Amino acid sequence: MPGDRRAGGFFAIDHGAFRCAAAGGLNSAIAHLVMARGTGPDNRETQWSVNAIERYAGISRPNAKKAVEDLLNRGVWKKTRDGKHPIYEAVPGDQIPGGPFTVTEKAVIDAIRNGNKLSYETRAVFEALKARGIVTECEKRRANNQRYQSVGLDDAAIAALSAPSPVWLPNALIDAAANEVPPIELIRQTRSLTALRLLIELYAVQFLPNYGGVPREMLQVKFERLRVGECGSFVVWGFKRENIIGDRELARPFFTGELVAREDGHRWDSGWDSYFFPALDTLETLGLIEPVGMLLEGNDPDAEIIHPYGLNGGEPEERELARIAHEAATTLVTGAQIRRSQVTEYPHLAPVQRHIANVTLVEIYRLKYRPHTMATAAWYAQMKQNTGEWMARYRKIISDRANRQSAA
């Protein structure tokens, strides 16, 4: 097996091909990622197979061999050289015959395409495919004006699932840092294919320079706010954590088609509670994602980030900035106002210029292991500069208030 080249670097997978690999189950999805980790600069050819899967993912040799055979049989990888050191080549997602569907899902899709009647046993699969936007169903009228349900397929949605698109992953996802269990092995131990699929979906959408993590319109933790007090040109706001909001399109691959009632009376797909949020919780528990607070100019989708406000996660500078912002806020209000914010459970304080009337705090999600790309380096430099400038502003507030109290 080749050595651990590019140990601190990154590799690319085809998003569509990964979805196809995952249709074979957790071990096949893991095997696909390990094999991709062993590719060279072209991110296509690899000599990593059973030995590497056994080593990095902790999958037993028989199961690793079975996973590689599954990927070859379904056309996710193809062997280009036999022998003691075979070579495998990754196949683009749109060229994989079975696509990103399980055997049962493929049977339902083929039956619909061929106009065959579906069995009662496949009804749950049919409903799940409909909820995911793969199957379409609409009411039509016959010549005698009798209504009937017409079932079809959204071929554009099917093609989009396996469309080739690069997703850049850090080598550390497979290799791990020193004295750590490789993240890929941790996920294997959970037996959660959903968690692994969600992890790759999050890597596909995260872009640090623009969003600081996963775009907040796709996934965020909402905070409520309370006007605690004011001083001069500043209003001190208190914030408390509320609920997690996920985008429907991000969760759609995990929909079941079964609707359940929420506490507010609305109905939503059971996949939210059965798969999506548990997968998110698994990734957070494993330390593969973390919430990072962001103070925003407003609560609309296009509101700009003022600065990070690290409460439950983030870089040391982002956490320190939250601490200093809170400290600065406490110097601008009275003890009674601070106690009120604590009693009413709005404990996180920040002083904001009065004209920013719709200031909002949210937590976005950021992946712990990040590919060492130029984009990552640019984000990190920008984050360091931004947090440094804001820390200096808040320290000046603290210093000015201390000087005024001393003079008084």
C-alpha positions as CSV (number, residue, x, y, z in Angstrom):
1,M,0.0,0.0,0.0
2,P,1.4,3.5,-0.8
3,G,2.6,5.7,2.0
4,D,0.7,8.5,3.6
5,R,1.5,11.1,1.0
6,R,-0.1,14.5,1.3
7,A,-0.7,13.8,5.0
8,G,-1.7,17.3,5.7
9,G,-3.5,18.0,2.5
10,F,-6.7,17.2,0.8
11,F,-8.3,15.0,-1.9
12,A,-11.4,15.3,-4.1
13,I,-14.3,12.9,-4.6
14,D,-17.1,13.1,-7.1
15,H,-20.2,14.0,-5.2
16,G,-22.5,12.0,-7.5
17,A,-20.2,9.0,-7.3
18,F,-20.2,9.1,-3.5
19,R,-24.0,9.0,-3.5
20,C,-23.9,6.0,-5.8
21,A,-21.3,4.3,-3.5
22,A,-23.5,5.0,-0.4
23,A,-26.4,3.1,-2.0
24,G,-24.5,0.0,-1.2
25,G,-24.5,0.6,2.5
26,L,-22.1,2.1,5.1
27,N,-19.1,-0.1,4.4
28,S,-19.3,0.6,0.7
29,A,-19.5,4.3,1.3
30,I,-16.5,4.2,3.7
31,A,-14.5,2.0,1.3
32,H,-15.1,4.5,-1.5
33,L,-13.7,7.4,0.6
34,V,-10.6,5.4,1.7
35,M,-9.9,4.4,-1.9
36,A,-10.3,8.0,-3.0
37,R,-7.9,9.1,-0.3
38,G,-5.2,7.1,-2.0
39,T,-5.6,8.8,-5.4
40,G,-2.9,10.9,-6.9
41,P,-3.1,14.5,-8.2
42,D,-5.7,13.4,-10.7
43,N,-8.0,12.2,-7.9
44,R,-8.9,9.3,-10.2
45,E,-6.5,6.4,-9.9
46,T,-5.7,4.5,-6.7
47,Q,-3.9,1.4,-5.4
48,W,-5.6,1.7,-2.0
49,S,-8.1,-1.0,-1.4
50,V,-8.6,-3.8,1.1
51,N,-5.4,-3.2,3.2
52,A,-6.1,0.6,3.4
53,I,-9.8,0.1,4.3
54,E,-8.8,-2.4,7.0
55,R,-6.1,0.0,8.4
56,Y,-7.9,3.3,8.3
57,A,-11.5,2.4,8.9
58,G,-11.1,-0.6,11.1
59,I,-13.2,-2.8,8.8
60,S,-12.3,-6.5,9.0
61,R,-10.6,-7.9,6.0
62,P,-13.5,-10.0,4.8
63,N,-15.9,-7.1,5.0
64,A,-13.4,-4.7,3.4
65,K,-13.0,-7.2,0.5
66,K,-16.8,-7.5,0.2
67,A,-17.1,-3.6,0.1
68,V,-14.5,-3.3,-2.7
69,E,-16.3,-6.1,-4.7
70,D,-19.6,-4.2,-4.3
71,L,-18.1,-1.0,-5.6
72,L,-16.6,-2.9,-8.6
73,N,-19.7,-4.9,-9.3
74,R,-21.9,-1.7,-9.3
75,G,-19.4,0.2,-11.5
76,V,-18.5,2.8,-8.9
77,W,-14.8,1.8,-9.5
78,K,-13.2,-0.2,-12.2
79,K,-10.0,-2.2,-12.1
80,T,-7.5,-1.1,-14.7
81,R,-4.7,-3.4,-13.6
82,D,-4.7,-6.8,-12.1
83,G,-2.0,-8.5,-10.2
84,K,-0.5,-8.2,-6.7
85,H,-0.8,-4.4,-6.8
86,P,-4.0,-3.7,-8.7
87,I,-5.0,-0.2,-9.8
88,Y,-8.5,1.1,-9.6
89,E,-10.0,4.1,-11.4
90,A,-12.9,6.1,-10.1
91,V,-16.0,6.3,-12.3
92,P,-17.9,9.6,-12.7
93,G,-21.3,9.5,-11.0
94,D,-23.3,10.0,-14.3
95,Q,-21.6,6.9,-15.7
96,I,-22.5,4.5,-12.9
97,P,-25.2,2.2,-14.1
98,G,-27.3,1.8,-11.0
99,G,-27.1,5.4,-9.9
100,P,-27.6,6.5,-6.3
101,F,-30.4,4.1,-5.5
102,T,-30.7,0.9,-3.5
103,V,-31.8,-2.3,-5.2
104,T,-35.4,-1.8,-4.0
105,E,-35.5,1.9,-5.0
106,K,-34.2,1.0,-8.5
107,A,-36.9,-1.7,-8.8
108,V,-39.6,0.9,-8.0
109,I,-38.1,3.4,-10.4
110,D,-37.9,0.8,-13.2
111,A,-41.4,-0.3,-12.6
112,I,-42.7,3.3,-12.9
113,R,-40.6,4.0,-16.0
114,N,-42.0,0.8,-17.6
115,G,-45.6,1.5,-16.6
116,N,-45.8,-1.6,-14.4
117,K,-48.0,-1.8,-11.3
118,L,-46.3,-1.5,-7.9
119,S,-46.7,-4.1,-5.2
120,Y,-48.1,-3.2,-1.8
121,E,-44.7,-4.1,-0.3
122,T,-43.0,-1.3,-2.2
123,R,-45.4,1.4,-1.2
124,A,-43.1,2.8,1.6
125,V,-40.3,3.1,-0.9
126,F,-42.6,4.8,-3.4
127,E,-43.6,7.4,-0.8
128,A,-40.0,8.0,0.2
129,L,-39.0,8.6,-3.5
130,K,-42.0,10.9,-3.9
131,A,-41.0,12.9,-0.8
132,R,-37.4,13.2,-2.2
133,G,-38.7,14.6,-5.5
134,I,-37.8,11.6,-7.5
135,V,-41.3,10.4,-8.2
136,T,-44.0,12.8,-9.3
137,E,-47.7,12.3,-8.8
138,C,-50.5,14.5,-10.1
139,E,-54.2,14.3,-10.7
140,K,-55.4,14.0,-14.3
141,R,-58.8,13.4,-16.1
142,R,-59.7,10.8,-18.6
143,A,-61.9,11.5,-21.6
144,N,-65.0,10.6,-19.6
145,N,-63.9,13.2,-17.0
146,Q,-63.0,10.6,-14.5
147,R,-60.1,11.6,-12.2
148,Y,-57.0,9.5,-11.7
149,Q,-53.5,9.8,-10.3
150,S,-50.7,9.9,-12.8
151,V,-47.3,8.7,-11.6
152,G,-44.0,9.7,-13.3
153,L,-40.4,10.4,-12.7
154,D,-38.4,13.6,-12.5
155,D,-35.5,12.7,-14.7
156,A,-33.8,16.1,-14.0
157,A,-33.8,15.4,-10.3
158,I,-32.5,11.8,-10.9
159,A,-29.7,13.1,-13.1
160,A,-28.8,15.8,-10.6
161,L,-28.2,13.3,-7.8
162,S,-25.4,11.6,-9.7
163,A,-24.1,14.6,-11.6
164,P,-20.3,14.8,-11.4
165,S,-19.2,17.6,-9.0
166,P,-16.0,17.8,-6.9
167,V,-16.1,17.8,-3.1
168,W,-12.8,18.6,-1.4
169,L,-12.1,16.6,1.7
170,P,-9.2,16.8,4.2
171,N,-6.8,13.9,4.4
172,A,-7.3,14.0,8.1
173,L,-10.9,12.7,7.6
174,I,-9.2,9.3,6.8
175,D,-5.8,9.7,8.4
176,A,-6.7,11.5,11.7
177,A,-4.3,13.7,13.6
178,A,-1.7,12.2,15.9
179,N,-3.0,9.9,18.6
180,E,-6.6,10.2,17.4
181,V,-9.0,7.6,16.1
182,P,-9.6,8.4,12.4
183,P,-12.9,10.1,11.9
184,I,-13.9,7.6,9.3
185,E,-13.5,4.9,11.9
186,L,-15.6,6.8,14.5
187,I,-18.4,7.1,12.0
188,R,-18.1,3.3,11.2
189,Q,-18.5,2.6,14.9
190,T,-21.8,4.6,15.0
191,R,-23.2,2.4,12.2
192,S,-24.9,5.5,10.9
193,L,-24.8,5.8,7.1
194,T,-27.0,8.8,7.4
195,A,-24.4,10.6,9.5
196,L,-21.7,9.9,6.8
197,R,-24.0,11.0,4.0
198,L,-24.8,14.2,5.8
199,L,-21.2,14.9,6.5
200,I,-20.3,14.7,2.8
201,E,-23.3,16.9,1.9
202,L,-22.0,19.5,4.4
203,Y,-18.5,19.4,2.9
204,A,-20.1,20.0,-0.5
205,V,-21.7,23.2,0.6
206,Q,-19.3,24.7,3.1
207,F,-17.2,27.6,1.8
208,L,-15.4,29.4,4.6
209,P,-14.4,32.7,3.0
210,N,-18.1,33.6,2.3
211,Y,-20.0,31.9,5.1
212,G,-17.5,31.0,7.9
213,G,-18.9,27.5,7.6
214,V,-22.0,25.9,6.2
215,P,-24.3,28.6,4.7
216,R,-26.6,29.7,7.4
217,E,-29.6,29.5,5.1
218,M,-29.0,25.7,5.0
219,L,-28.4,25.1,8.7
220,Q,-28.4,27.4,11.7
221,V,-29.2,27.7,15.4
222,K,-31.6,30.6,16.1
223,F,-31.3,32.9,19.1
224,E,-33.9,35.2,20.6
225,R,-32.8,38.7,21.7
226,L,-33.6,41.0,24.6
227,R,-32.8,44.7,24.8
228,V,-30.9,44.8,28.1
229,G,-30.0,48.5,28.2
230,E,-28.2,51.4,26.4
231,C,-25.4,53.7,26.9
232,G,-24.3,56.5,24.5
233,S,-24.3,55.3,21.0
234,F,-24.6,51.6,22.1
235,V,-27.5,49.3,22.8
236,V,-26.7,46.2,24.8
237,W,-28.5,43.1,23.6
238,G,-28.9,39.8,25.4
239,F,-29.3,36.6,23.5
240,K,-30.6,33.1,24.3
241,R,-30.3,29.9,22.3
242,E,-33.5,28.6,20.7
243,N,-33.9,26.0,18.0
244,I,-32.0,24.5,15.1
245,I,-33.3,25.3,11.6
246,G,-32.4,23.1,8.7
247,D,-33.1,23.7,5.0
248,R,-35.6,21.4,3.4
249,E,-33.3,20.7,0.4
250,L,-30.5,19.7,2.7
251,A,-32.8,17.2,4.6
252,R,-34.7,16.0,1.5
253,P,-32.4,13.0,0.8
254,F,-33.5,11.6,4.2
255,F,-37.2,12.0,3.8
256,T,-39.5,9.0,4.2
257,G,-42.8,10.3,2.9
258,E,-44.4,9.7,6.3
259,L,-45.9,12.8,7.8
260,V,-46.0,13.4,11.5
261,A,-47.5,16.2,13.6
262,R,-45.2,18.7,15.3
263,E,-45.9,20.5,18.6
264,D,-47.1,23.6,16.7
265,G,-49.7,21.5,14.9
266,H,-47.9,21.5,11.5
267,R,-47.0,18.3,9.8
268,W,-43.6,17.4,8.5
269,D,-41.7,14.4,7.1
270,S,-40.7,11.9,9.8
271,G,-37.2,11.9,8.2
272,W,-36.4,15.1,10.0
273,D,-36.6,13.5,13.5
274,S,-35.7,9.9,12.5
275,Y,-32.7,10.6,10.3
276,F,-31.6,14.2,9.7
277,F,-31.4,15.7,13.3
278,P,-30.0,12.4,14.8
279,A,-27.3,12.4,12.1
280,L,-26.5,16.0,12.9
281,D,-26.3,15.2,16.6
282,T,-24.0,12.2,15.8
283,L,-21.6,14.4,13.9
284,E,-21.6,17.0,16.7
285,T,-21.1,14.4,19.3
286,L,-18.1,13.0,17.4
287,G,-16.6,16.4,17.1
288,L,-16.8,16.5,13.3
289,I,-18.9,19.6,13.2
290,E,-19.3,22.4,15.7
291,P,-21.7,25.4,16.1
292,V,-20.0,28.8,15.8
293,G,-21.8,32.0,16.8
294,M,-22.1,34.8,14.4
295,L,-23.4,38.3,15.2
296,L,-25.3,39.6,12.1
297,E,-26.5,43.1,11.1
298,G,-30.0,41.8,10.7
299,N,-32.3,38.8,10.5
300,D,-32.8,38.8,6.8
301,P,-31.0,36.2,4.6
302,D,-28.7,38.8,3.1
303,A,-27.6,40.4,6.3
304,E,-23.8,40.6,6.6
305,I,-21.8,39.1,9.5
306,I,-20.5,41.7,12.0
307,H,-18.1,39.4,13.6
308,P,-17.9,35.8,15.1
309,Y,-19.2,35.3,18.6
310,G,-17.9,31.8,19.6
311,L,-20.0,30.3,22.4
312,N,-20.0,26.5,21.9
313,G,-17.3,26.2,19.2
314,G,-15.0,28.1,16.9
315,E,-11.4,29.1,16.9
316,P,-9.8,30.4,20.1
317,E,-9.9,33.9,18.7
318,E,-13.6,33.6,18.0
319,R,-14.3,32.4,21.6
320,E,-12.1,35.1,23.1
321,L,-14.0,37.7,21.0
322,A,-17.3,36.6,22.5
323,R,-15.9,36.8,26.0
324,I,-14.5,40.3,25.5
325,A,-17.8,41.5,23.8
326,H,-19.7,40.2,26.8
327,E,-17.3,42.0,29.2
328,A,-17.6,45.2,27.2
329,A,-21.4,45.0,27.4
330,T,-21.4,44.6,31.1
331,T,-19.5,47.9,31.5
332,L,-22.3,49.7,29.7
333,V,-25.3,48.6,31.8
334,T,-26.2,48.4,35.4
335,G,-25.9,45.4,37.7
336,A,-29.7,45.2,37.8
337,Q,-29.9,45.1,34.1
338,I,-27.3,42.3,33.9
339,R,-29.2,40.3,36.5
340,R,-32.4,40.7,34.6
341,S,-30.8,39.3,31.4
342,Q,-29.6,36.3,33.5
343,V,-32.9,35.7,35.2
344,T,-34.8,35.8,31.9
345,E,-32.2,33.5,30.4
346,Y,-30.6,35.9,27.9
347,P,-27.1,35.5,29.2
348,H,-25.0,36.3,26.1
349,L,-24.4,40.0,25.9
350,A,-23.0,42.3,23.1
351,P,-22.9,46.0,22.7
352,V,-24.1,47.1,19.2
353,Q,-24.2,50.5,17.6
354,R,-27.7,52.0,18.0
355,H,-28.4,52.2,14.3
356,I,-28.0,48.5,13.8
357,A,-31.6,48.0,15.1
358,N,-32.2,44.4,13.9
359,V,-28.9,42.8,15.2
360,T,-29.2,39.0,15.3
361,L,-27.1,36.2,16.7
362,V,-27.1,32.8,15.1
363,E,-24.9,29.8,15.3
364,I,-23.7,28.3,12.0
365,Y,-22.1,24.9,11.6
366,R,-18.5,24.5,10.7
367,L,-16.6,21.2,9.9
368,K,-13.8,20.5,12.3
369,Y,-11.4,18.9,9.7
370,R,-10.9,21.4,6.9
371,P,-9.0,20.8,3.6
372,H,-5.8,22.9,3.5
373,T,-6.8,24.8,0.4
374,M,-6.1,28.4,-0.6
375,A,-9.7,29.3,0.3
376,T,-9.2,27.9,3.8
377,A,-6.0,29.9,4.3
378,A,-7.7,33.1,3.0
379,W,-10.6,32.6,5.4
380,Y,-8.3,32.0,8.4
381,A,-6.3,35.1,7.7
382,Q,-9.5,37.1,7.3
383,M,-10.9,35.7,10.5
384,K,-7.7,36.6,12.5
385,Q,-7.8,40.1,11.2
386,N,-11.5,40.6,11.8
387,T,-11.5,39.2,15.4
388,G,-8.3,41.2,16.2
389,E,-9.9,44.5,15.1
390,W,-13.1,43.9,17.1
391,M,-11.2,42.8,20.2
392,A,-9.4,46.1,20.1
393,R,-12.7,48.0,19.8
394,Y,-14.2,46.2,22.7
395,R,-11.1,46.6,24.9
396,K,-11.3,50.3,24.2
397,I,-14.9,50.4,25.5
398,I,-13.8,48.6,28.6
399,S,-10.8,50.9,29.1
400,D,-12.9,54.1,28.5
401,R,-15.5,53.0,31.0
402,A,-12.9,52.2,33.6
403,N,-11.2,55.6,33.1
404,R,-14.6,57.4,33.5
405,Q,-15.4,55.5,36.7
406,S,-11.9,56.4,38.0
407,A,-12.4,60.0,37.2
408,A,-15.8,60.1,38.8
